[in-house]
Amino acid sequence: MSKIIFITGASRGFGKLWAEALLEKGNKVAATARNISALEDLKNKYGDLILPLQLDVNNREDVIKTVNTIENHFGSIDVLINNAGYGLFGTIEETTEQQAREQMETNVFGSLWTIQAVLPGMRKQKSGHIIQVSSFLGLTTLPLLGLYNASKFAVEGLIETLGTEVAHLGIKTTLIEPNGYATDWAGTSASQTSDNISDYVPVREAFAKTGENSEIWGQPEATVEPLLHIIEQKNPPSRLLLGKIAYNAIHQLYHDRLKEIEDWKEVSIKAHG
């Protein structure tokens, strides 16, 4: 059964790949991007199935207007895919105030504004599915991505809380947590910090060396089937890791974290009073 889907950050990477896959299945897709010229090929191919709209998710008023436009055009929104976001590279000490605020503005508040905008319609229809693109770095961390890690940790808490608030209204939530993929996420979509501090050279060199291993990068096309699958589920997962690196890293993380919790159990319980 076809659905009406609103996806942000659809000009490239996961966003465009998923938008086309959804259109191929006969879904109606409202695809937004800062530059909608990147969506002309999809418009030419799929015609009225796609509604390309220009949107900067950082502008809350524009987000609300965009959602109203989508609902007026298609009648409703069944699925929101919050995909807009970018990576910020650099150590925590090197990050400027503006870079830190812009990272949070897009990755956290941009997601919040779209969620708030679609919820009235979803509450009214007593159904809906909010899919938030997070990262396995919303559960663990990597050096040189401190602000990005923090933004995804925030998004994880936001969506997990939302799920408990809207479940009785028939609205589902899913956090998608990919590992690194061979998209332009670390290229033109990324932002680099300036004024590198020499003391962090060993950290940067080790990070760069890890990235040279091609096996750590997933193939974007392999994510299409999992995305289509969860959209069709009556009871979709609250979280879905994408990629073997993500699975192995988080599986080990929780094993180690539970062990440490147990090792310090007596101290924790004593601290209750």
Secondary structure, DSSP 4 states (H G I P E B T S, - for coil): ---EEEESS-SSHHHHHHHHHHHHTT-EEEEEES-GGGGHHHHHHHGGGEEEEE--TT-HHHHHHHHHHHHHHHS--SEEEE-----EEB-TTT--HHHHHHHHIIIIIHHHHHHHHHHHHHHHHT-EEEEEE--GGGTS--TTBHHHHHHHHHHHHHHHHHHHHHGGGTEEEEEEEE--BSSSTTTTT-EE-SS--GGGHHHHHHHHHHHT-GGGSBPGGGGHHHHHHHHT-SS--SEEEESHHHHHHHHHHHHHHHHHHHHTHHHHHHTT-
